[in-house]
Amino acid sequence: MKSSIILVDDDRDFLDILKSRLNRLGFKNICAENDPLKASALFEAGGVFDIALIDMTMPGMNGMELLDVIKNTSPWTECLMVTAVNEARVAVECLRKGAYDYLVKPISEEDLALSVHRTLERKRLLDILDIEKSNIQPEGIHKAFKPIVTGSQNMLKILKEAELHAGSDVPILITGESGTGKELLARAIHDVSPRAALPFTPVNMASLTASLFEAEFFGHTKGAFTGAESGRAGYLEHTDGGTLFLDEIGDMPIELQGKLMRVLQNGEYLKLGSSAQHRADIRFIAATNEDLDKLMSRKMFRKDLYYRIRGGRLHLPPLRERPEDIPLLINVFIRRYCAKGKPLQINDDALSALMKYDYPGNIRELGTIIQTAVNLAQGKAVSLRFLPEHIRRKKTGSQNSPFSNPPCHPLKKGDKARKTSDEAVLPLTEIEKNYILDSYNRSGKNKSRTARMLGIGLNTLRRKLKSYGEE
């Protein structure tokens, strides 16, 4: 596990025992320090740890004094106090000063595991609560989420919350309309989790029929049914240790939902044709574009299953609610579908039409539109005539639009600035800049009103205006 832990105790033998036990529990990033003054200096120099296990009685600086230092220099570090004396007064004083838990020597491996995992879960929940108060920057998001293209502050907060959930084994439910990138997010969560080196298995739950469910999900032995000429591992056995992605779980037939419950509860299952219990260690991520609350009210989705899969809930907003991402995604799709080395260009009228469209199919639909337009353009700039008819019909150009200015080709190496014809285009970044500045000026340079007009976060607008030289 990637969580960082510092152990502070003047007894080297006890430090070695604690470190080896934590290693067996999967924790590798461990710092053991037998001098509390050196541990104090580490924190004062900016050292970052998720958890500190601190002995109460040490020469030079006792545990309570070190706890004070840590809470003053690194308040986000959760502290567990360790003592040889089980005394209520001391325990209360530790908790009052900011420690999360109090452990009495000798510490069993079971007690150590319970306390450390409970502490990390508390830290994860506190970090999630802090996200709402924070201004998340793209560079603060783990690289595993890079395939999810966004500049939206709301989306960045969702990705940061997903990253925090990834560090635990809590089940995750991802909701959102079709085409918003639920499987992409699930893969990113797996890739940043401690299970990243093990399988990620996506399963379309809507496609599983009653006759196939148990054989596909649990596997079967040789001769379990007619035609079973050999044994076969199911999704659970194949994914053991990894992440099972239950896609479209809202469309899963009600009669099959109960069969998932035992596996979600304790990982146990029976193969078809066998009476032997099997166990799988799996992290579950589920996704749906259905309203599960409505399905539960109509008795079409089990409440007990819902509460099993809804450990952490992440809702992906539709593309129409994050318009600042449309130019970014267009740029990504044009780069993806253009022939290598060809100029990446889009006509301003085409971009204006794409910005005004609602995208009921979300990012998936936008990708298809751009791929089709690039194919039709055959190396030329993507103009309005290459877009689908229903988008062209929605296009309502106006003289007040920032896209009505005479366009120009992006300059290539060695080119001089030049006036261009009607087929010329601006770079996407320049068009976005013009659009934002035009809206800003029309609002009387009112940042809050401009952010509402554009449908973007106020901090996102401020960051963009600053990059344009507008304070």
C-alpha positions in Angstrom: 0.0 0.0 0.0 1.2 3.5 -0.8 0.2 5.1 2.6 3.3 6.4 4.5 3.8 5.5 8.2 6.4 6.7 10.7 7.1 4.6 13.8 8.7 6.3 16.8 10.0 4.2 19.8 13.3 4.1 21.6 13.0 0.3 21.7 14.7 -1.0 18.4 13.4 -4.5 18.9 9.8 -3.3 19.2 10.3 -1.1 16.1 11.5 -4.1 14.1 8.4 -6.2 15.2 6.0 -3.4 14.3 7.7 -2.8 10.9 7.6 -6.5 9.9 3.9 -6.8 10.9 3.0 -3.7 8.9 5.0 -5.2 5.9 2.9 -8.4 6.2 -0.2 -6.2 6.1 0.9 -4.7 2.8 2.4 -1.5 4.0 5.8 -0.8 2.4 6.4 2.9 2.9 7.5 2.8 6.5 10.0 5.0 8.4 11.2 3.6 11.8 12.9 6.1 14.1 14.2 5.4 17.6 15.1 9.0 18.4 12.0 11.2 19.0 14.1 14.4 18.5 15.0 13.2 15.0 11.4 12.4 14.3 10.4 15.9 15.5 13.0 17.4 13.2 11.6 15.4 10.3 8.2 16.9 10.7 9.6 20.4 11.3 11.5 20.1 8.0 8.3 19.3 6.1 8.2 15.5 6.3 4.8 14.1 5.2 3.3 11.0 6.7 -0.3 9.6 6.7 0.1 7.9 10.2 2.5 8.3 13.1 2.7 5.5 15.7 4.3 7.1 18.8 5.5 5.5 22.0 4.5 7.5 25.1 7.7 7.1 27.2 11.0 8.0 25.5 14.1 9.8 26.6 14.7 13.3 25.3 11.1 13.9 24.3 8.1 12.0 25.4 5.2 10.9 23.2 2.9 13.8 24.3 5.5 16.4 23.4 6.1 14.8 20.0 2.3 14.7 19.4 2.2 18.4 20.0 4.9 19.0 17.4 3.2 16.8 14.8 -0.2 18.4 15.3 1.4 21.9 14.9 3.5 21.1 11.9 1.5 18.4 10.1 -2.1 18.5 11.3 -3.2 16.0 8.5 -1.0 13.2 10.0 -3.2 10.9 12.1 -1.4 9.8 15.3 -1.7 6.5 17.2 -0.2 6.5 20.7 1.5 3.4 22.1 2.0 2.7 25.8 2.8 -0.1 28.2 0.3 1.3 30.7 -3.5 0.9 30.2 -4.6 4.0 32.1 -7.9 5.8 31.2 -6.6 9.2 32.2 -3.6 9.0 29.8 -5.8 7.8 27.0 -8.2 10.7 27.4 -5.4 13.2 27.5 -3.9 11.8 24.2 -7.3 12.0 22.4 -7.8 15.5 23.8 -4.5 16.6 22.3 -5.5 15.2 18.8 -4.4 11.6 18.7 -6.9 9.3 16.9 -6.3 6.1 18.9 -4.5 4.6 21.9 -2.8 1.2 21.8 -1.5 -0.8 24.7 1.6 -3.1 24.5 1.9 -5.9 23.6 0.0 -5.1 20.3 -1.4 -8.1 18.4 -1.2 -8.1 14.6 -5.0 -8.2 14.5 -5.3 -5.1 16.7 -2.6 -3.3 14.8 -4.3 -4.0 11.5 -7.7 -2.9 12.8 -6.4 0.3 14.2 -4.3 1.3 11.2 -7.0 0.5 8.6 -9.6 2.4 10.7 -7.3 5.4 10.9 -6.6 5.4 7.2 -10.4 5.2 6.5 -10.9 8.3 8.8 -8.1 10.2 7.0 -9.6 9.3 3.6 -13.1 10.6 4.7 -11.6 13.8 6.1 -9.7 14.3 2.8 -12.9 13.8 0.8 -14.7 16.4 3.0 -11.8 18.9 2.4 -12.1 18.5 -1.4 -15.2 20.8 -1.5 -13.2 23.6 0.2 -10.2 23.2 -2.1 -9.3 24.6 -5.5 -8.1 21.4 -7.3 -5.4 21.9 -9.9 -4.9 19.4 -12.8 -1.3 18.8 -11.8 -2.6 17.7 -8.4 -4.4 14.7 -9.9 -2.7 11.3 -10.3 -1.3 10.6 -13.8 -3.6 7.5 -14.0 -6.5 10.0 -14.5 -4.8 11.7 -17.4 -7.0 10.0 -20.1 -10.0 11.8 -18.6 -9.7 15.2 -20.3 -11.1 18.1 -18.3 -10.5 21.6 -17.1 -13.8 21.7 -15.1 -13.3 22.4 -11.4 -16.2 20.1 -10.6 -14.7 17.2 -12.6 -11.3 17.7 -11.0 -12.9 17.4 -7.6 -14.6 14.2 -8.7 -11.3 12.8 -9.9 -9.6 13.8 -6.6 -12.3 12.0 -4.6 -12.0 9.0 -6.9 -8.2 9.0 -6.2 -8.8 9.0 -2.4 -11.4 6.1 -2.7 -8.9 4.1 -4.8 -6.6 3.7 -1.8 -9.1 1.6 0.1 -11.2 -1.5 -0.8 -14.5 0.3 -0.3 -17.0 -0.6 -3.2 -17.7 2.3 -5.5 -20.8 3.2 -7.4 -20.3 5.4 -10.5 -23.5 7.1 -11.9 -24.0 9.2 -15.0 -25.6 9.3 -18.4 -24.4 7.1 -21.2 -21.1 8.2 -22.7 -19.8 10.2 -19.8 -16.8 8.0 -19.2 -17.8 5.7 -16.4 -15.6 2.7 -17.4 -12.7 5.1 -18.1 -13.0 6.4 -14.5 -13.3 2.8 -13.1 -10.1 1.8 -14.9 -8.3 4.9 -13.6 -9.4 4.0 -10.0 -8.0 0.5 -10.5 -4.7 1.8 -11.9 -4.1 4.0 -8.9 -5.1 1.4 -6.4 -2.9 -1.2 -4.6 -4.5 -3.8 -6.9 -3.1 -2.1 -10.1 -0.9 -5.0 -11.0 -3.8 -7.5 -10.9 -6.7 -7.9 -13.4 -9.4 -5.3 -14.1 -12.4 -7.2 -15.5 -15.4 -5.3 -17.0 -18.6 -7.2 -17.1 -21.8 -5.9 -18.8 -24.4 -7.0 -16.2 -27.3 -6.3 -18.6 -26.1 -9.0 -21.0 -26.1 -11.8 -18.4 -29.1 -14.1 -18.7 -30.3 -16.4 -15.9 -29.0 -19.5 -17.8 -25.5 -18.0 -18.2 -25.0 -16.0 -15.1 -23.7 -18.6 -12.7 -21.4 -20.3 -15.3 -20.0 -17.0 -16.4 -19.7 -15.3 -13.0 -18.8 -18.3 -10.7 -17.3 -20.7 -13.3 -18.0 -24.4 -13.6 -16.4 -27.8 -13.2 -16.1 -30.5 -16.0 -19.4 -32.2 -16.6 -21.4 -29.6 -14.6 -23.9 -29.4 -17.4 -24.3 -30.8 -20.9 -21.5 -29.7 -23.1 -19.2 -28.8 -20.2 -16.2 -30.9 -21.5 -13.7 -29.1 -19.2 -13.7 -26.8 -16.2 -13.8 -23.1 -16.6 -12.8 -20.2 -14.4 -15.5 -17.6 -14.0 -15.1 -13.8 -13.7 -14.5 -14.1 -9.9 -11.7 -16.6 -10.1 -10.1 -14.8 -13.1 -10.2 -11.4 -11.3 -9.1 -12.7 -7.8 -7.0 -10.0 -6.2 -8.0 -7.4 -8.8 -11.0 -5.2 -9.6 -14.4 -6.4 -11.0 -16.3 -3.6 -12.9 -20.0 -4.3 -12.8 -21.2 -2.1 -15.7 -24.9 -1.3 -16.3 -25.8 -2.9 -12.9 -29.1 -1.0 -13.0 -30.2 -3.2 -16.0 -29.4 -6.4 -14.2 -32.5 -8.7 -13.9 -34.0 -8.6 -10.4 -33.9 -12.4 -10.2 -30.1 -12.4 -10.5 -29.3 -9.6 -8.1 -29.6 -11.8 -5.0 -26.9 -14.1 -6.4 -24.4 -11.3 -6.1 -25.1 -10.6 -2.4 -23.0 -13.4 -0.9 -20.0 -12.5 -3.0 -20.2 -8.8 -2.2 -20.6 -9.7 1.5 -17.7 -12.0 2.1 -16.3 -13.0 -1.3 -17.6 -16.6 -1.1 -19.2 -18.5 -4.0 -19.9 -22.0 -5.4 -18.8 -23.1 -8.8 -21.4 -24.9 -10.9 -21.0 -28.6 -10.4 -19.1 -28.2 -7.1 -20.1 -28.2 -3.4 -16.8 -26.7 -2.3 -16.8 -23.1 -1.1 -14.4 -20.8 -3.0 -13.3 -17.4 -1.9 -12.2 -14.4 -4.0 -10.5 -11.2 -2.9 -12.0 -8.6 -5.2 -12.6 -4.9 -5.2 -16.0 -4.1 -6.8 -16.8 -1.0 -8.8 -20.3 -0.7 -10.2 -21.8 1.7 -12.8 -25.2 2.7 -14.1 -27.0 5.3 -16.1 -30.3 4.4 -14.4 -31.9 6.2 -11.4 -31.5 3.5 -8.8 -33.7 5.3 -6.3 -36.6 5.1 -8.8 -35.8 1.5 -9.6 -35.8 0.6 -5.9 -39.2 2.4 -5.4 -40.6 0.2 -8.2 -39.1 -3.0 -6.7 -36.8 -3.4 -9.7 -33.6 -3.1 -7.8 -32.8 -4.6 -4.4 -32.1 -2.2 -1.6 -29.7 -4.5 0.1 -27.7 -4.8 -3.1 -27.7 -1.0 -3.4 -26.3 -0.5 0.0 -23.6 -3.1 -0.7 -22.3 -1.4 -3.9 -22.8 2.2 -2.7 -19.6 2.6 -0.5 -18.3 5.6 -2.3 -20.6 7.3 -4.9 -19.2 9.3 -7.8 -21.5 11.1 -10.2 -20.2 12.1 -13.6 -21.9 15.2 -15.0 -23.2 15.2 -18.6 -21.1 17.1 -21.2 -23.7 19.9 -21.4 -22.9 20.8 -17.8 -19.2 21.2 -18.4 -19.0 23.3 -21.6 -15.4 24.4 -20.9 -14.3 20.8 -21.7 -15.8 20.8 -25.2 -12.9 22.6 -26.9 -10.4 20.4 -25.0 -12.1 17.2 -26.1 -12.5 18.4 -29.7 -8.8 19.0 -29.8 -8.0 15.5 -28.4 -10.4 13.8 -30.9 -9.0 15.8 -33.8 -5.4 14.8 -32.8 -6.6 11.2 -32.5 -8.3 10.9 -35.8 -6.2 13.1 -38.1 -3.5 11.5 -40.2 -0.1 11.8 -38.5 1.7 15.1 -39.3 -1.4 16.8 -40.8 -2.4 20.3 -39.6 -5.0 20.1 -36.8 -7.6 22.7 -37.8 -11.3 23.4 -37.2 -13.4 26.2 -38.7 -14.7 28.7 -36.1 -18.3 28.2 -37.4 -18.0 24.5 -36.8 -16.7 25.1 -33.3 -19.5 27.5 -32.6 -22.1 24.9 -33.6 -20.4 22.2 -31.5 -20.3 24.5 -28.5 -24.1 25.1 -28.7 -25.1 21.4 -29.1 -26.5 19.5 -26.1 -24.8 16.1 -26.6 -27.4 13.6 -25.4 -24.7 10.9 -26.1 -22.1 13.0 -24.2 -18.4 12.4 -24.8 -18.9 9.3 -26.8 -21.2 11.2 -29.2 -18.7 14.1 -29.6 -16.0 11.6 -30.4 -18.1 10.0 -33.2 -19.0 13.5 -34.6 -15.4 14.5 -34.8 -14.2 11.2 -36.3 -16.9 11.4 -39.0 -16.1 15.1 -39.7 -12.3 14.4 -40.0 -13.1 11.5 -42.4 -15.3 13.7 -44.6 -12.8 16.6 -44.5 -10.1 14.5 -46.1 -7.2 16.6 -44.7 -9.0 20.0 -45.0 -10.1 22.1 -42.1 -13.2 20.7 -40.3 -16.0 23.2 -41.3 -19.7 23.4 -40.6 -20.6 21.4 -43.8 -18.8 18.3 -42.4 -20.9 18.2 -39.2 -24.2 16.2 -38.9 -27.3 17.9 -40.3 -29.0 18.1 -36.8 -26.1 20.1 -35.5 -26.0 22.4 -38.6 -29.7 23.1 -38.1 -29.1 24.2 -34.5 -26.3 26.6 -35.6 -27.6 30.1 -35.1 -24.8 32.5 -36.0 -25.0 36.1 -34.8 -22.9 39.3 -35.2 -22.4 39.4 -31.5 -20.8 36.0 -31.4 -17.0 36.0 -30.7 -16.8 33.4 -33.5 -18.0 35.9 -36.1 -14.7 37.7 -36.3 -12.7 37.0 -39.5 -10.9 33.7 -38.9 -7.3 32.9 -39.8 -5.1 29.8 -40.3 -2.8 28.8 -37.5 0.8 29.9 -38.4 3.2 27.1 -39.3 6.9 27.2 -39.0 8.4 29.8 -41.4 5.0 31.3 -42.2 4.4 35.0 -41.9 1.1 36.4 -40.6 -1.4 36.7 -43.5 -5.0 37.4 -44.2 -7.1 34.4 -45.1 -10.2 33.2 -46.9 -13.5 32.1 -45.5 -12.1 28.5 -45.1 -9.3 29.7 -42.8 -9.4 28.8 -39.1 -8.1 29.9 -35.7 -6.3 27.6 -33.2 -8.7 26.1 -30.6 -7.0 27.9 -27.8 -7.4 31.3 -29.5 -11.1 30.6 -30.2 -11.7 29.7 -26.6 -9.8 32.8 -25.5 -11.9 35.1 -27.8 -15.1 33.4 -26.6 -14.3 33.9 -22.9 -13.0 37.5 -23.3 -16.1 38.4 -25.4 -18.4 37.0 -22.7 -16.4 38.8 -20.0 -16.7 42.2 -21.7 -20.4 41.7 -22.4 -21.0 41.0 -18.7 -19.4 44.3 -17.8 -16.3 42.4 -16.6 -18.4 40.8 -13.8 -16.5 37.5 -13.1 -19.4 35.8 -11.3 -21.9 36.6 -14.1 -19.4 35.5 -16.7 -18.8 32.2 -15.0 -22.6 31.6 -14.9 -22.9 32.6 -18.6 -20.2 30.1 -19.6 -21.2 27.4 -17.2 -17.8 27.1 -15.6 -16.4 27.5 -12.1 -15.4 30.9 -10.9 -11.9 29.7 -10.1 -11.5 28.3 -13.6 -12.5 31.6 -15.1 -10.1 33.5 -12.8 -7.3 31.2 -13.8 -8.0 31.6 -17.6 -8.4 35.4 -17.3 -5.1 35.6 -15.5 -3.4 33.7 -18.3 -4.9 36.2 -20.8 -3.5 39.1 -18.8 -6.9 40.1 -17.4 -6.8 40.4 -13.5 
